[in-house]
């Protein structure tokens, strides 16, 4: 599969242990970032930046479901993800699954991740991964993506424009 | 000297006879009938080497792009129709049908995957960046240079093959500039920006350079910022392996599955030169840091300041590899991008002395020669990509020319300057540049043929004007034709036409 991930699907488990699919987030815009909880640099920075984005959006952020999908399912259990996000980015919901489920969602979003041995890292390995943020519309369709170098203010502006273009999106959680 | 000054100086100097001859050669090839590849066939079977049609077509277009950007900026009419014909030829099955076979693997670095690989027809869908990136770079460059989005329109690029005899029915694939860009970009993302494979499993550094350059062209045209993102990711990804091998030459490829890096162990000149000439666009300091040392290992001094290039036959398991590596051509093109005038002139002098420069109807080329050396040991081996395209590319380029195309695109006001937008078949232009300060468009023009042939020039973006020809006012040679000013090129030799547009101002 190549090309734009136009209608990505997934079948995963959220950080409360519930089975979830892309259909569970219909009606809300979704921002989605892939990473792993032992990530030293990219994820903490990205999650902080995306939290900043949500803060900048103010009440409009209620129409957005922020998701953080692990690329390291061996270590990132629902409980590990819940604890990590509570500490670092509480607005996010963590998603994990079996290695097969994670492989499938990575393929759906064209996400790169690779295990690299690193004796200085926890458990002796790290996982370089794609660091772009995906934005899905209320119908689950891919709308756009932003690279990790785009400043929070610009990301917020782009998302605000997307929300304004889709004023009927229901508030998150409905 | 800054690039802007170099570029401006090149524009006021215009084209010399040889440069015009190279443009005429590319034009002539583009005008050959469908599937007439006369003069373009290499000694290698099945479009299987670096002199394949796709590379000749793409770098022919790049040569035109460099000439337009730096030497003839106000004459899109000299380049645009040829560019379109080159793109049209790029879509012909003869150019991309090799992918049906190559996609099945069986080469040294994917033989172990043949059970998993299946015949693929669509040459853009996956891998095969040795075709897709070249096509993408051509159509995105076209949009940037000519401010024309025809290839951005949905399904504007159709690849179609049908044989009554075989193949299981028609194979038709529709693309456009955006959809090809998307295909390549998302494969880059999926591969961690290491690059997209040419043959399955084989990610060549060299063939990912046109993708980066094509992304940048796309960004210029659309306002996106893909190139910046991809370059940052590409740098990070290759930092794990190192861009250079232990000999200080560019690594050739990396395998996707085992991440085995293949070095330029044989020190093949074209591998460094091809890559260096292109990578300079976005990584100038790095390329320049290594250029002198690398190129010095390839050059062979000759008589009277001429220079040649070591070209060794490559072999695999004791069997020669049939390939037109274009060592001579790519080192020449690389020297031009580096602004290494001494090396460039030495190589061009060698070509002119030993490689049979040939003129045909105003076109200059160096015919294919399969004989390695002449009786005195001078290199004569020459494939069509060198003789048709790369020597011309080197002559038409300016120092940092590709860098300039990438980093210093024209501003929007360029497209509101007076531009020669149409040209009769019987006129050559060797200068066309506009001075915003004086409002003067200076054109050097000459008729190709005699009476009765079409030697008009149509200039856009002109309201009131004055026309001088060779210093004398001759308003009678120009007339208004809709929104354009039509000028008939006078007979006899070359002429300097100066169209002064006193009221010109940026839009």
Interface residues (C-beta under 8 A of the other chain):
Chain A: X2 X3 X4 X5 X110 X111 X112 X113 X114 X116 X128 X129 X130 X132 X147 X149 X150
Chain B: X125 X126 X179 X182 X183 X186 X187 X189 X190 X191 X192 X193 X225 X228 X229 X232 X236 X240
